[in-house]
Amino acid sequence: MPLGLAELSEEPRTVEWFAFPHGATLLLCSDGVTETRDAAGEFHPIEERPRGWADVSPWKVAHKLTADLRRYTEGQQRDDITALVVRKVN
């Protein structure tokens, strides 16, 4: 469920914990990113692309994601995109 709308679902919520070590980067994004498709209808490979961006700043990750989506859709993005990039520094 989208954030803030959990009361609309009768399904129980599940909390999952994961390691978030020093120097790790977390990319949170909306369905406008995860459901991006190219002209042939193929989904953007969002699980593959950010792996090559590990050594850049969170600000640049956001810019690289935007540019990559623009290239993938040939400028025909059909939904809004939202992304939050967080890096653990301590």
N, C-alpha and C positions, 0 to 999 in steps of 0.2 A: 504494500500500500504506500502511496505517497506520504511524505512526512506531514504530520498533522491531521491525517484523515483515517487513522487506524480504527476509530470508532465505527466507521462504515463497514467494516469487515467483521464477520462472525468468527473467522479463523483466529485461533490463539496466536499471539505474537511470540516469536522465538528470538532469543538473544544469543548471538554467537560471538565468541571472543577470539581474537587472533593476535599474533605477535606483531608489534610495531616497533622494531628496533631503531636505535639511534641512526640517523641518516636516511631512513626509509621515507619514501614518498607515497602518499595515498591520493588517488585520483577518484573523486566522487563526481558523477555526472548524471544528467537527466536522460529520459528516454529519447530526447531529440538527438542524443549522441549514440546511444546503444542501438537505436532503430534506424540509423542512417543507412540508406541504400544507394547504390550506383544506378546508372541508367538501365542496367540489365536486371535490377531488382536484387542484387547481391548485397548482403549486409556488410557494413564496414568491419574490418577485422580489429575491433577495439581491444581485444585481449592480446594481440600481437604487437601493435604499433608502439605503445608506451614503453615497452622493454628497451627500446633503443634510445630512450630519452632519460635514462637513469642519472646521467652525469650533468644534466642541465638544471637551472634554477626552476622552482615551481612556476614563476612568472613565464619563463620560456616554455615550460611544458604546456601551459594554457595556450600560448601562441602557436606552438607546434601542432597541438590538437586542432585548433581552428583552421590552420592552413591545410592540414592533412584532410580534414572533412571537406573543405572547399575543393581541393584537388579531386578527392574521391567522387564527389557529386558533380564535378565539373561546374561548380558554382550554382547548382540547383538544389540547395538545402531546402527541404520542405517543412522543417519544424524548427522551433527555436532550440538553441543549445545552451546548456548551463553546465558549468564545470567548476569544481572547487579543488584546488591542488594544495595539499598540506604536507610539509616535510617536518619530521621530528628532529630537532637539533640538540636536545638534551636527553 
